[in-house]
Amino acid sequence: MINPKAEAYAAVFSSKEDELLQRIAAETAQSHKQPHMLSGHLQGQFLELISKLVQPKRILEIGTMVGYSSICLAKALTADGLLHTIELREADAANAQANFEKAGLQDRIRLHVGDALEILPQLNETWDLVFIDADKTSYTKYYELVKPRLRSGGLLLADNVLFHGDVLQDEIKGKNGKAVHAFNQVVAADEEVEKLMLTLRDGLFLIRKK
């Protein structure tokens, strides 16, 4: 979706990845079956900066993968802050937990393994910042579950809202593209939030609860 030269140029003029994030990105590219799912340098830096602006006490992440984005978000937690992250796949969750320990964040990040639709109702928290980056067919359900527990003024970020350009087609055929488009329509029609769709990477929705 994004011109590779423009992305490379942006990376040169953005803050650099720390050593651990570089290592996680390299290892994921070499060994993961779906390395494109990693947030990566520019989006990771965006998440970190947003977190620093919000200064969150409670963060929710749906879709951990190997923990790259979790680490970026958790860097700006308050002193008594905690990040809850949910991952369906046990292998990715194990890698993520190892990465949290390498980052020294194992006491600041609580990893839940399983179906987010089952886990979310059990989390009795008020969220300052939420990042959704999991199965696309459940985006609308995640939004409906999470929004009531997002504090007024809190931010929700949803990844892949352009879904590889599928949503730009005159006729959207794939189930993921259809699900993402339906989610985008729900957010657009929601008058309880302010929203901005960013053309960063694969599309990132920035949503603020009024």
C-alpha positions as CSV (number, residue, x, y, z in Angstrom):
1,M,0.0,0.0,0.0
2,I,2.8,2.4,0.8
3,N,5.6,3.4,-1.6
4,P,8.7,1.4,-0.3
5,K,10.9,4.4,-1.1
6,A,8.7,6.7,1.0
7,E,8.6,4.2,3.8
8,A,12.4,3.9,3.7
9,Y,12.8,7.7,3.7
10,A,10.5,8.0,6.6
11,A,12.4,5.4,8.6
12,V,15.7,7.4,8.1
13,F,14.2,10.5,9.7
14,S,12.3,8.7,12.5
15,S,13.6,7.6,15.9
16,K,15.5,4.3,15.6
17,E,14.4,1.0,16.9
18,D,16.2,0.0,20.1
19,E,18.5,-3.1,20.0
20,L,16.0,-5.5,21.3
21,L,13.2,-4.4,18.9
22,Q,15.7,-4.7,16.0
23,R,16.6,-8.3,17.1
24,I,12.9,-9.2,17.5
25,A,12.2,-7.9,14.0
26,A,15.1,-9.8,12.5
27,E,14.2,-13.0,14.2
28,T,10.6,-12.8,13.1
29,A,11.6,-12.1,9.5
30,Q,13.8,-15.2,9.5
31,S,11.6,-17.7,11.4
32,H,8.0,-16.7,11.5
33,K,5.5,-18.0,8.9
34,Q,3.8,-14.6,8.7
35,P,6.4,-12.0,9.4
36,H,4.4,-9.2,7.7
37,M,2.1,-9.2,10.7
38,L,4.8,-7.6,12.9
39,S,4.1,-3.9,13.5
40,G,7.7,-3.0,12.6
41,H,9.8,0.1,12.9
42,L,7.5,3.0,11.9
43,Q,4.3,1.7,13.3
44,G,6.1,0.6,16.5
45,Q,7.5,4.1,16.9
46,F,4.0,5.6,16.3
47,L,2.5,3.3,19.0
48,E,5.3,4.3,21.4
49,L,4.7,8.0,20.8
50,I,1.0,7.7,21.2
51,S,1.5,5.9,24.5
52,K,3.8,8.6,25.7
53,L,1.2,11.2,24.9
54,V,-1.6,9.3,26.7
55,Q,0.6,8.2,29.7
56,P,-1.7,5.2,30.3
57,K,-2.2,3.3,33.5
58,R,-4.1,0.5,31.7
59,I,-3.4,-0.7,28.1
60,L,-5.3,-3.4,26.3
61,E,-3.8,-5.1,23.2
62,I,-5.8,-7.7,21.2
63,G,-3.3,-9.7,19.2
64,T,0.2,-10.0,20.7
65,M,2.0,-11.9,18.0
66,V,5.6,-12.0,19.3
67,G,5.3,-8.9,21.5
68,Y,6.9,-6.2,19.4
69,S,4.0,-3.8,19.6
70,S,3.4,-4.7,23.3
71,I,6.9,-3.6,24.2
72,C,6.4,-0.3,22.2
73,L,3.2,0.5,24.0
74,A,4.4,-0.6,27.5
75,K,7.4,1.8,27.4
76,A,5.1,4.7,28.5
77,L,3.1,3.0,31.2
78,T,2.7,4.9,34.4
79,A,4.7,3.7,37.4
80,D,1.7,1.6,38.5
81,G,0.6,0.8,35.0
82,L,-0.2,-2.6,33.4
83,L,-0.6,-3.8,29.9
84,H,-3.0,-6.7,29.2
85,T,-2.4,-8.5,25.9
86,I,-4.3,-11.4,24.4
87,E,-2.8,-13.9,21.9
88,L,-4.6,-16.9,20.5
89,R,-1.6,-18.9,19.3
90,E,0.4,-20.6,22.0
91,A,3.7,-20.6,20.0
92,D,3.5,-16.8,19.4
93,A,2.5,-16.3,23.1
94,A,5.6,-18.2,24.3
95,N,7.9,-16.1,22.1
96,A,6.2,-12.9,23.3
97,Q,6.7,-13.8,26.9
98,A,10.3,-14.5,26.3
99,N,10.7,-11.1,24.6
100,F,8.9,-9.4,27.6
101,E,11.5,-10.9,29.9
102,K,14.3,-9.8,27.7
103,A,12.8,-6.2,27.8
104,G,12.5,-6.4,31.6
105,L,8.7,-5.9,31.2
106,Q,7.5,-9.2,32.5
107,D,6.0,-7.5,35.6
108,R,4.3,-4.8,33.6
109,I,2.7,-7.0,30.9
110,R,0.1,-9.6,31.6
111,L,-0.2,-12.1,28.7
112,H,-3.5,-14.0,28.2
113,V,-3.5,-17.0,25.9
114,G,-6.8,-17.9,24.3
115,D,-9.8,-16.5,22.5
116,A,-10.1,-12.8,23.0
117,L,-13.9,-12.9,22.8
118,E,-13.9,-15.2,25.8
119,I,-11.2,-13.4,27.7
120,L,-12.3,-9.7,27.3
121,P,-15.5,-10.0,29.4
122,Q,-13.3,-11.3,32.3
123,L,-11.0,-8.2,32.4
124,N,-12.5,-5.8,34.9
125,E,-10.5,-2.8,33.8
126,T,-11.0,0.7,32.5
127,W,-8.8,1.2,29.5
128,D,-6.8,4.4,28.7
129,L,-5.4,3.0,25.5
130,V,-6.4,0.0,23.3
131,F,-4.7,-1.6,20.3
132,I,-6.7,-4.0,18.1
133,D,-4.6,-6.1,15.7
134,A,-6.1,-9.6,15.7
135,D,-8.5,-11.6,13.5
136,K,-10.3,-9.2,11.2
137,T,-13.6,-11.0,11.2
138,S,-14.0,-10.1,14.9
139,Y,-13.0,-6.5,14.8
140,T,-16.6,-5.2,15.2
141,K,-17.2,-7.6,18.1
142,Y,-13.9,-6.4,19.8
143,Y,-14.9,-2.8,19.3
144,E,-18.4,-3.4,20.9
145,L,-16.8,-5.2,23.9
146,V,-14.0,-2.7,24.5
147,K,-15.6,0.7,23.9
148,P,-17.8,0.7,27.0
149,R,-14.7,0.2,29.1
150,L,-12.6,2.8,27.3
151,R,-12.4,5.9,29.5
152,S,-13.7,9.2,28.2
153,G,-10.8,10.8,26.3
154,G,-9.2,7.3,25.9
155,L,-7.7,6.2,22.6
156,L,-8.4,3.1,20.5
157,L,-6.1,2.1,17.6
158,A,-7.2,-0.5,15.1
159,D,-4.6,-1.9,12.6
160,N,-5.0,-3.1,9.0
161,V,-8.0,-1.0,8.3
162,L,-7.1,-0.8,4.6
163,F,-6.4,-4.6,4.6
164,H,-3.9,-4.8,1.7
165,G,-6.1,-2.6,-0.4
166,D,-9.0,-5.0,-0.4
167,V,-11.4,-2.3,1.0
168,L,-10.6,0.0,-1.9
169,Q,-12.0,-2.4,-4.5
170,D,-15.4,-1.7,-6.1
171,E,-16.5,-5.1,-5.0
172,I,-14.9,-6.5,-1.8
173,K,-14.7,-10.3,-2.2
174,G,-12.6,-11.7,0.7
175,K,-14.1,-12.3,4.1
176,N,-11.4,-10.3,5.9
177,G,-11.7,-7.3,3.6
178,K,-15.5,-7.4,4.0
179,A,-15.2,-7.6,7.8
180,V,-12.7,-4.7,8.0
181,H,-14.9,-2.6,5.7
182,A,-17.9,-3.3,7.9
183,F,-15.9,-2.3,11.0
184,N,-14.8,0.9,9.3
185,Q,-18.4,1.7,8.6
186,V,-19.4,1.1,12.2
187,V,-16.7,3.4,13.5
188,A,-17.5,6.1,10.9
189,A,-21.2,6.1,12.0
190,D,-20.3,6.2,15.7
191,E,-21.0,9.7,17.0
192,E,-19.6,8.9,20.4
193,V,-16.0,8.9,19.0
194,E,-13.7,11.1,17.0
195,K,-11.8,9.3,14.4
196,L,-9.0,9.6,11.9
197,M,-8.0,6.9,9.4
198,L,-4.2,7.1,8.8
199,T,-2.6,5.7,5.7
200,L,0.3,4.3,7.8
201,R,1.5,0.9,6.7
202,D,-1.7,-1.1,6.1
203,G,-4.0,1.6,7.5
204,L,-4.4,2.5,11.2
205,F,-7.6,3.9,12.7
206,L,-7.1,6.4,15.5
207,I,-10.2,6.6,17.5
208,R,-10.9,8.9,20.6
209,K,-13.8,8.3,22.9
210,K,-15.6,11.7,23.6
